Amino acid sequence: MIILGIGAHPDDLEILAGGTLAKYDKLGHQVIMSHLLNGDKGHFHIPSKTLVRLRKREAKKAASLIGAKSIGLNIPDGELFSNLKTRKTAIDLIRSTHPDLIITHSPTDYFSDHTTTCQIVCGASFLAAAPLFKTKHKSHHLIPPIYFMDNVCGVNFLPTFYVDISETFKIKKRMLGCHQSQLKWLKEHDQIDMLETIETVAKFRGLDCKAKYAEGFREYEVWGRRVARRLLP
């Protein structure tokens, strides 16, 4: 399969679904890691233009650890809105990558950049399969199933599916470790050690499903998206 992860910011997929994406790669699937926003606001001292270049390099390095392609859409942080321009941009992301499955943010996460990403992805993924909705690319051949990632720190999220990431947790940690600018920002801005946090969350999700480490997901439960087989690894 082709797995398309769509996060808001360059480190979101690593934090919330990195172990699962690594497991897909390990099983021989093609993984594409994309982010709608360029991360230009995530630092105290580094100027935005410099930060954009740095975070692009960090995202590519993280994706390369599992042989994934990194795609950024270069929208400034806090400036993501569900409008026609953004919808067409997201549709072309989907049409150009041909995913069999999309992983993205939950509609109940803590930050508007995350919840707006969810809204955009759900709408764009449906219209990507409509041939008469014209964009730069030809229509996708299916309306892809969507799985929502856990919320940050698991707040206000009850998984309905779990992925055992016991064998891929170390690579998940290495992937997040590529985002040094954000590890520093999160410590200084939010007083949180994100490397410790992802281990804590993976352990308590593991307790939910009798695994050492796990990641939780919810299926986008609407008509036209569900299939009669398990798609998560």
matplotlib code that plots the C-alpha trace (Angstrom):
import matplotlib.pyplot as plt

x = [0.0, 0.9, 0.5, 0.1, 0.6, -0.6, 0.4, 0.0, 3.7, 6.9, 7.2, 3.6, 3.6, 6.7, 5.2, 1.8, 2.3, 6.0, 6.0, 3.2, 4.7, 8.0, 6.1, 4.4, 7.9, 9.2, 6.4, 7.2, 4.7, 5.5, 5.3, 4.9, 5.2, 3.7, 3.0, 0.8, 2.5, 6.2, 6.8, 8.0, 6.7, 8.2, 11.1, 12.1, 15.2, 15.7, 14.1, 11.2, 12.9, 15.9, 13.6, 11.6, 14.8, 16.0, 12.7, 12.5, 15.9, 14.9, 11.7, 13.6, 16.2, 13.5, 11.6, 14.8, 15.2, 12.3, 12.9, 9.9, 9.4, 8.9, 6.5, 5.9, 3.2, 4.9, 1.9, 2.9, 2.0, -1.3, -2.4, -4.1, -7.8, -10.3, -10.8, -10.8, -7.1, -6.0, -8.5, -7.1, -3.6, -4.5, -6.4, -3.3, -1.2, -3.5, -3.8, -0.1, 0.7, -2.2, -2.6, -4.5, -4.7, -4.4, -3.3, -4.0, -5.0, -8.0, -10.9, -10.6, -6.9, -5.7, -4.7, -6.6, -3.7, -4.3, -8.1, -8.1, -5.7, -8.2, -11.1, -9.1, -7.9, -11.4, -12.9, -10.0, -9.7, -13.3, -13.1, -9.7, -11.7, -14.1, -12.9, -14.9, -13.2, -10.4, -6.9, -3.3, -3.5, -5.9, -8.4, -7.5, -8.9, -10.5, -11.8, -9.1, -9.9, -8.7, -7.4, -7.1, -3.9, -4.0, -4.2, -1.1, -0.6, -3.8, -6.0, -9.7, -9.0, -10.3, -8.6, -10.7, -7.6, -4.1, -0.8, 1.9, 5.0, 7.3, 9.7, 9.7, 9.6, 13.4, 13.2, 10.2, 12.4, 15.2, 12.9, 11.6, 15.2, 15.9, 13.7, 16.2, 14.8, 11.4, 12.7, 14.4, 11.3, 9.0, 11.2, 11.5, 8.0, 6.0, 8.3, 7.9, 10.6, 8.9, 11.2, 10.1, 6.5, 6.2, 7.6, 5.1, 2.2, 3.4, 3.6, 0.1, -1.4, 0.5, -1.2, -4.5, -3.8, -1.3, 1.8, 5.0, 4.5, 1.5, -0.1, -3.8, -6.1, -9.7, -11.2, -13.1, -16.4, -18.4, -20.0, -17.6, -14.4, -14.6, -13.3, -13.8, -10.2, -7.6, -5.5, -3.4, -0.2]
y = [0.0, 3.7, 5.3, 9.1, 10.7, 14.3, 16.3, 20.0, 20.7, 19.0, 17.0, 16.0, 12.7, 11.6, 12.4, 10.9, 8.1, 7.6, 4.0, 3.0, 4.6, 2.9, -0.4, 0.1, 0.7, -2.5, -4.5, -3.2, -0.5, 2.9, 5.8, 9.5, 12.0, 15.4, 18.5, 21.4, 24.1, 25.1, 25.5, 29.1, 30.1, 27.3, 29.0, 31.9, 33.1, 31.6, 33.9, 32.5, 32.3, 30.4, 28.2, 27.2, 25.9, 24.2, 22.4, 21.3, 19.6, 18.1, 16.6, 15.1, 13.6, 12.1, 10.6, 9.2, 7.0, 4.9, 5.5, 7.8, 10.9, 14.2, 16.7, 20.2, 22.6, 25.7, 27.3, 29.6, 28.5, 29.8, 30.7, 27.5, 28.0, 25.7, 27.7, 26.9, 27.5, 25.3, 22.6, 22.5, 22.3, 19.4, 17.7, 17.9, 16.4, 13.4, 13.1, 13.2, 10.6, 8.1, 6.9, 3.7, 5.1, 8.5, 9.1, 12.6, 14.5, 13.9, 16.5, 16.8, 17.7, 20.8, 23.3, 24.8, 24.0, 20.3, 20.4, 22.5, 20.0, 17.3, 19.2, 20.0, 16.4, 14.9, 17.2, 17.1, 13.3, 12.9, 15.5, 14.1, 11.2, 13.5, 13.8, 17.0, 18.8, 20.2, 20.8, 20.3, 16.5, 13.9, 12.5, 9.7, 6.3, 5.9, 7.7, 6.7, 5.4, 7.8, 7.0, 9.7, 9.8, 10.1, 13.6, 15.1, 13.3, 11.3, 14.0, 13.6, 10.7, 7.1, 4.8, 2.2, 0.6, 0.0, -0.6, -2.5, -0.4, -2.3, -3.2, 0.3, 2.5, 3.1, 4.3, 6.5, 8.1, 8.6, 10.2, 12.7, 13.3, 14.7, 17.7, 19.3, 22.8, 21.6, 19.5, 22.7, 24.9, 22.5, 22.4, 26.2, 27.1, 24.3, 22.8, 19.4, 16.8, 15.4, 12.4, 11.4, 12.2, 10.0, 7.1, 7.7, 7.9, 4.8, 2.9, 3.8, 3.0, -0.2, -0.9, -0.5, -3.3, -5.6, -4.4, -2.8, 0.2, 1.1, 4.0, 4.6, 5.5, 6.1, 5.3, 8.0, 6.3, 7.6, 6.0, 5.2, 5.0, 1.6, -1.7, -5.2, -5.8, -4.4, -1.7, -0.7, -2.8]
z = [0.0, -0.2, 3.2, 3.3, 6.7, 6.8, 9.8, 10.6, 11.5, 10.5, 13.8, 14.4, 12.5, 14.4, 17.8, 17.1, 14.6, 14.0, 15.3, 13.0, 10.0, 10.7, 11.0, 7.6, 6.1, 7.8, 6.3, 2.8, 2.3, 0.8, 3.3, 2.5, 5.3, 4.6, 6.6, 5.6, 7.7, 7.5, 11.3, 11.0, 14.5, 16.6, 18.2, 20.5, 18.8, 15.3, 12.6, 10.7, 7.3, 8.8, 10.9, 7.8, 6.1, 9.3, 9.9, 6.3, 6.7, 10.0, 8.5, 5.5, 7.9, 10.0, 7.1, 5.6, 8.6, 7.4, 3.7, 3.5, 1.3, 3.0, 1.5, 2.9, 1.6, 3.1, 4.7, 7.7, 11.2, 12.4, 8.8, 7.9, 6.9, 5.2, 2.0, -1.7, -2.2, 0.6, -0.4, -3.9, -2.6, -0.3, -3.2, -5.4, -2.5, -2.5, -6.2, -6.7, -4.1, -4.8, -1.2, -0.2, 3.3, 5.0, 8.6, 10.0, 13.1, 15.2, 15.1, 18.9, 19.3, 21.2, 18.5, 15.6, 13.2, 14.0, 13.9, 10.7, 9.1, 9.9, 8.4, 5.2, 4.8, 5.2, 2.6, 0.1, 0.2, -0.9, -3.7, -4.9, -6.3, -8.2, -11.8, -12.5, -9.6, -11.6, -10.2, -11.5, -11.2, -12.4, -10.0, -7.5, -8.1, -4.7, -1.7, 0.8, 4.3, 7.0, 10.5, 13.1, 15.2, 19.0, 20.4, 22.0, 25.4, 24.7, 26.0, 25.0, 22.7, 23.1, 20.6, 18.7, 17.1, 18.4, 16.7, 18.6, 18.1, 20.5, 17.7, 16.1, 19.2, 19.0, 15.4, 16.4, 19.0, 16.6, 14.1, 16.6, 17.7, 14.2, 15.2, 17.5, 17.0, 18.3, 21.2, 22.4, 21.7, 23.6, 26.6, 26.8, 25.7, 27.3, 29.9, 28.3, 27.3, 24.3, 24.0, 27.5, 26.7, 23.7, 25.7, 28.5, 26.0, 24.1, 27.4, 28.6, 25.2, 25.4, 28.8, 26.9, 24.6, 26.4, 24.4, 25.7, 23.4, 21.3, 19.3, 19.3, 16.3, 15.5, 12.1, 10.2, 10.5, 7.5, 4.5, 1.6, 3.7, 5.6, 4.3, 5.5, 6.4, 8.8, 7.2, 10.2, 10.6]

ax = plt.figure().add_subplot(projection="3d")
ax.plot(x, y, z, "-o")
ax.set_aspect("equal")
plt.show()
